[in-house]
Structure formats: structure tokens, C-alpha cells
Amino acid sequence: MSGIRESIYSNLLFEDRWMMMADGLVNTLKVSLWSILLATLMGGILCAVRMNSRNWSRTAVKWYVELMRAIPLLVLLLLLFYVVLADVSLSSLWVSIICFTLYFSAYFCEIFRSGIEGVNRGQWEAGFALGLTPWRTFMKVILPQALKKIIPVYKGQMITLVKSTSIIGYVAVVDLTKAGDIIRSRTFDAFFPLLLVAAVYLLLTLILGALLDLFEKRVTPKSRNIKGLLVLVAAIQLFSSCMGKTQDLSGVNSIEDFKGHSVAVAMGSSYDLMLSEIEGVDIIRLGVGELLVAVEKGRADFCIIDQYQARMLDMESRGLEIKFDNILKGNAAAGFRKEDSLLCSRFNGYLSGIRASGEYDRWLDEWKSASDSMADASFLVPKVESKPGGRSLHVGITITYPYLFLKENSLTGIEVDMFNRFCERAGYQVDYEIYDFSALIPALNSGKIDVILSHMRKTEERARQVLFSDAYIEGGGAAVCRNENGMISGERAGILSRIKDSFNNNLVVEQRWKLMADGLWVTIQISVLSIVAAVIAGILMCRLRMSRRRTVSSPTGFVIDLLRGIPLLVILMLMFYVIFASSRITGTWVTVMSFGLYYGAYFSEVFRTGMESVERGQWEAGFALGLGKFQTFRKVALPQALSRIIPVLKGEVIALIKMTSVVGYVAVVDLTKASDIIRARTLDAFFPLILVSVVYIILAWLTGWGLKTLESQLTPKSRES
């Protein structure tokens, strides 16, 4: 009990952190409600155009719907934030709302169209026969019948929208999940914040489902008019919030001058904690790789990065400059678990030895004399030689140039080079795992990693959780902003030249295409394995759910509802940081198990609906022919059920593949995470995100085509022929 009380105090009561969770919940509700209203309005408009007699308009909407349904929501969000709406004065909150509106309006459009087309044509003719106009026929006759078909499916899509808001923290919106992450980065307690976030989301989805069930029973014209009024109010508020103001950065010369400005920092970093104590600063918490991109695209007035990193990067060519530096000067150290004091002392002994011999100074001078491009082959750090019987160290890192970065698809950098030399001398094997900065200490404490190597500084709060080594690199922060005229230096090249340069910088230089290829292979592996796991879990859940024993079917139904009521991202982090925290299971396998359970719950309902749609008489006919129960199922019931299951299952499978874009949260370098790493190095948001979008569209199309082919092969007619 004392542990629970301590968790509640440190995560909610201390420093009034419950207010951060409350504000995050408010932002989640804002994005959810405005997105639902605007997506409903836009979906209705798209539906009307899709059902229009003009062929060109139907085709345009069809392609729009297919495009939105093929791109992962996270990738679309990043595209809008860093590329499409980069020069528009819109807050991250409204960019998220626009993204969700565009994405879910495509789904709502198809739901509305299916519901309306499901009404018999004779109902229209009956309305016309009564002298009603087409509009009144639609409102009085067609819509009430269509709503009965629309609302059950619409309800599921709305709940999906609410759960999907868990990703908006990726573009610096402090929603419920992001608030939990911020608290977790300060308390280093993975369990309580994630469990609380999961419980709140479950409560939200249950309340939303209950309200929609009530609405379904009481559909009246008045309720539709009120809903239309709310949509109008939402649209007015959206356009009224589009105007922004340009900030004057000339008078900013110290951290105290940040008041009234937006500053991007790595979540959980020392700079994050420092700015939290200064009132009036709009703190934008992002991943390390997004900081410079956020400033370049105008999403933040300043960002704070390591001053050594800032000096080595070519700021001028990106239209950026260092405003001032020497922020929060300190020394970086490696982090170890408290109980691993022997490993820490050996590392300290190594540092003392190379300092005494002069090797440390020679090594550091060699790195500091490197150019920005790091083109010299001497800076490609070789991998550690594996030694039989040597302890394998799992090292958590965050990609931060020039300390840790990828070159020619191999990990290199100042800290990697130093730690590799230590491991070779001490006889250790080493395995590097890429994490977000805020996730490093929870991963260390949970046993996922043995060492933190991410230019981390020792603070009083961190020292209570982590055993720090002696310092090995001195550093401080630099405030970076756009240069005075806000323009990129030099002449602006033509569009073809810029495309060629982007292709070269993002794929060819340092063989970065290999990183994208490896990320694609990881995405395909996770997708295939997760589909198999979800099918197996779905069949098992379906069998238990259809059991005649209530002691079996009721708990299974509860588990299914529980899994469907919590965002996949929250389940993924719970599995990685809590349930499998003490195991050495890799992020890839934790992802497969998480996706298998989550989508298994959805697959089970698809299977159950398909099986229950087969008439009882079909079973009796099989028994009458002398077939056993299993033979009747395999030869009579299953073929009929599959023809109903596969079309619905196709959508769920494509949704699963698209959701793999979030697995970078748990140290998996998939396709999206690979593009993030490249984007952090090249500061080019456009090309990597477009490339990822195209790849996902191709994957979705191939999956749809494959399942459609399978469906045609499993129908009775195709088998007879």
C-alpha cells in the first residue's frame, strides 16, 4: 500500500502533476470532439459528391478516399505538421484536428454512402409518389432508415478516432498520453502513468459508446439540427484560430528572454526541466531529431540543442543561426543500474586509464577536428569483436549527432567510439538499441537495457534512479533560431535540382537507403507476424466467446471490450515498459504480441459475426448428410462464413499494417522510425515522409489485392470452376 501511495503522490500530487494530466485530457477531448464534428461534416459532403451523377467528381472522391485509407495516420500527421501546413500559422492542436478531419472523413464518407445505398430504391419512389421533393424524401424517408444502418458502424469509427488521439503528442500537443509521458520522464515510473492513461481512455470509450447507443434509440430531426449547429460553430472556431502572430526574436539573449516565445526541447531533458521553472515559456516537447526541423519549419521560435552539435552542423544553409550558447553547462556521463556498480566502476577505471595515458585527449581532439560531413572513413567506427563468454551489454541510445548517429547504415559517433573501445578491452559484447530520450531511464530501471549512453547529464532527480559514471564530455546548450531574414542562404535552386539533392541527401549519401530498406523489412516482418498472431488469438477468443458456458464467454467478452477500449499505443507501451519490463524480449516481439492481442480482439468479433450469420439449417443439413460436427463446420459452415469474413477482415489487416508506424515508440527501427532518423540528420522533412507515404500506399494496395484474390478463390463458385 505504501508503494501505491508513493506512486500517487509522485505522479499526481507532487508539483500538482495531476493538473498536467487534466490539461492533457482537455486537449484530448478538444481534438476528439472537433475532429468528430468536422470529419462528420466533411464526410457528408464527400458522400454527396461520391453519389453525384458526374463521373469526374465521383472518381476524384474515390481516389481521395483510397489515398486517406492507405496512408498511416501518424505519417499524414507528420506531413501536415512539417510540410503541408509548415508555413501556416496554426497551432499543433489545430493541425491535429485538420489531420484527423481529413483522415476520418474518408471513412465516414464510405459509412454514410453504404447506409444510404442500403435503403431500397422503392423508398425513394414511394416518397416521390407522395408528392415529396427529393430533399424532403431524403430527410423524411431515406435518412431515418439509413441512420439505423449507419450509427452502429459510425460508433466504432468514432471510438477509433478517440483512441487514435494518443499519437498527437508526436507533434508537440500535450494530450493525455503525452502528459503521461512527461510525468514518466520525471518520475521514471512507467507503471502508474500508463495505467492511468489506459483507464481514462477506457472510460472515455465506454462513455462515448453509451451516448451513441442512447442517440441511436432517440434519433430525431431536432437532434440532427443541433448536431448541424455544433458543426457550424466548430468551423467558425477553426477559421478564427488560423491567424497567428510573428514573434520578434531580436531581443532574446538569455533563457530569461524566452518568456512569450515557443521553445522546442527534447522531452525529459535537462533543458525541459529548466524551462519548466520559467513562467510564460511555451515549451514544445519533441524527439531529439525533430528539434531543428521544428524551428526551420516555423513550429517553434527556438530550440535548445547541444552547443557542440550546433557548431558542427551547417546552420546557415538551412536558414538557422545560433542565438546564444553555454546554456546549463555540464558534463555528460554514462548511466548504469544501481545494482550494477561493478560495471560502472570498471568503466570509470577505463576512463581514468585513458586520461592518464593521454589517449583520451588524442581521441577527443580527433573527433573535434572532424568536418560536418564526417566524410572521412576513419570516422566509421568498427563493430566490437565478439568474444566467447563475454557479457552482452544492451546499451540504450538516442540518435544525436555527432555523439551517436548512423553512417553507411552503421552506428558511429563520439560516445559509440568511446564505449566500443571500453568493451573491446573489458571483453564485453555490445548491442545498441535506439530509444526516445524520455524512455531511457524507465528502460534502464525495468531491465530492458544495461547502460544509458546518450549524452545524459547527472541531475539530483536522475541520480536517485541511475548510477552515473565519471563525466567524459563537457557540454552545454545552444539556442537555435531562424536567421534574421528567415531565409536560407545562397541562391534557391530549381525544383528539379532540389528533388535531385533531396534524393541524394536522404538516400544516396552514407548509403541511407539501406536504413530505409532495413526499416521496411522490419515493418513487413512485424506486419506478417502480427497478422498471424492476431488470427490465432482471434480464433481462440471467438471460440471462447461463443461458448455456451457463461463463466467462459462473459470473461472473454470483457477482455475483448477491454482491448478494444484502450489505444494500441498505450497497450504497446504497457506491454514493453511494464508487463515485459524485466524480460529480454526485443521490442519487435513485444510489438508482435501487442498487435496480436489488440487486433485479435477485433478479428474475434469479425469471426464470430461471420459464423453466426450462417443459418442453423446449414448445420442441420450437414448432419442430415451424415457429416460429423467438424466436417460440417469445415465443408458447409466455414466456406459460407469466409465469404462474409474476408471483406471485413481486409480492412482490419490494412489497418494493422498502417498502425505499425507507431512501433518506433518501443525501440523498433521500422520504416517510419528510419525516416525520422534520416530526417534528424538531413533536416529535410519533405522527402522522407513522402517516401514513407508512397511505400505504405503500395503495401496497402498489395495487401488489398492479395486478400481480394484470396476471397475469389474461397468462394464456392470459384472452387466449382
C-alpha positions, 0 to 999 in steps of 0.5 A: 500500500505504501508503494501505491501511495508513493506512486500517487503522490509522485505522479499526481500530487507532487508539483500538482502533476495531476493538473498536467494530466487534466490539461492533457485530457482537455486537449484530448477531448478538444481534438476528439470532439472537433475532429468528430464534428468536422470529419462528420461534416466533411464526410457528408459532403464527400458522400454527396459528391461520391453519389453525384451523377458526374463521373469526374467528381465521383472518381476524384472522391474515390481516389481521395478516399483510397489515398486517406485509407492507405496512408498511416495516420501518424505519417499524414500527421507528420506531413501536415505538421512539417510540410503541408501546413509548415508555413501556416500559422496554426497551432499543433492542436489545430493541425491535429484536428485538420489531420484527423478531419481529413483522415476520418472523413474518408471513412465516414464518407464510405459509412454514410454512402453504404447506409444510404445505398442500403435503403431500397430504391422503392423508398425513394419512389414511394416518397416521390409518389407522395408528392415529396421533393427529393430533399424532403424524401431524403430527410423524411424517408431515406435518412431515418432508415439509413441512420439505423444502418449507419450509427452502429458502424459510425460508433466504432469509427468514432471510438477509433478516432478517440483512441487514435488521439494518443499519437498527437503528442508526436507533434508537440500537443500535450494530450493525455498520453503525452502528459503521461509521458512527461510525468514518466520522464520525471518520475521514471515510473512507467507503471502508474502513468500508463495505467492511468492513461489506459483507464481514462481512455477506457472510460472515455470509450465506454462513455462515448459508446453509451451516448451513441447507443442512447442517440441511436434509440432517440434519433430525431430531426431536432437532434440532427439540427443541433448536431448541424449547429455544433458543426457550424460553430466548430468551423467558425472556431477553426477559421478564427484560430488560423491567424497567428502572430510573428514573434520578434526574436531580436531581443532574446539573449538569455533563457530569461528572454524566452518568456512569450516565445515557443521553445522546442526541447527534447522531452525529459531533458535537462533543458525541459526541466529548466524551462519548466521553472520559467513562467510564460515559456511555451515549451514544445516537447519533441524527439531529439531529431525533430528539434531543428526541423521544428524551428526551420519549419516555423513550429517553434521560435527556438530550440535548445540543442547541444552547443557542440552539435550546433557548431558542427552542423551547417546552420546557415544553409538551412536558414538557422543561426545560433542565438546564444550558447553555454546554456546549463553547462555540464558534463555528460556521463554514462548511466548504469543500474544501481545494482550494477556498480561493478560495471560502472566502476570498471568503466570509470577505471577505463576512463581514468586509464585513458586520461592518464595515458593521454589517449583520451585527449588524442581521441577527443581532439580527433573527433573535434577536428572532424568536418560536418560531413564526417566524410572521412572513413576513419570516422566509421567506427568498427563493430566490437569483436565478439568474444566467447563468454563475454557479457552482452551489454544492451546499451540504450541510445538516442540518435544525436549527432555527432555523439551517436548517429548512423553512417553507411547504415552503421552506428558511429559517433563520439560516445559509440567510439568511446564505449566500443573501445571500453568493451573491446578491452573489458571483453564485453559484447555490445548491442545498441538499441535506439530509444526516445530520450524520455524512455531511457531511464524507465528502460534502464530501471525495468531491465530492458537495457544495461547502460544509458549512453546518450549524452545524459547529464547527472541531475539530483532527480536522475541520480536517485534512479541511475548510477552515473559514471565519471563525466567524459564530455563537457557540454552545454546548450545552444539556442537555435533560431531562424536567421534574421531574414528567415531565409536560407542562404545562397541562391534557391535552386530549381525544383528539379535540382532540389528533388535531385539533392533531396534524393541524394541527401536522404538516400544516396549519401552514407548509403541511407537507403539501406536504413530505409530498406532495413526499416521496411523489412522490419515493418513487413516482418512485424506486419506478417507476424502480427497478422498471424498472431492476431488470427490465432488469438482471434480464433481462440477468443471467438471460440471462447466467446461463443461458448455456451458456458457463461463463466467462459464467454462473459470473461472473454467478452470483457477482455475483448471490450477491454482491448478494444477500449484502450489505444494500441499505443498505450497497450504497446507501451504497457506491454514493453515498459511494464508487463515485459519490463524485466524480460529480454524480449526485443521490442519487435516481439513485444510489438508482435504480441501487442498487435496480436492481442489488440487486433485479435480482439477485433478479428474475434468479433469479425469471426464470430459475426461471420459464423453466426450469420450462417443459418442453423439449417446449414448445420442441420443439413450437414448432419442430415448428410451424415457429416460429423460436427467438424466436417460440417463446420469445415465443408458447409459452415466455414466456406459460407462464413469466409465469404462474409469474413474476408471483406471485413477482415481486409480492412482490419489487416490494412489497418494493422499494417498502417498502425505499425508506424507507431512501433518506433515508440518501443525501440523498433527501427521500422520504416517510419522510425528510419525516416525520422532518423534520416530526417534528424540528420538531413533536416529535410522533412519533405522527402522522407515522409513522402517516401514513407507515404508512397511505400505504405500506399503500395503495401496497402494496395498489395495487401488489398489485392492479395486478400481480394484474390484470396476471397475469389478463390474461397468462394464456392463458385470459384472452387466449382470452376 
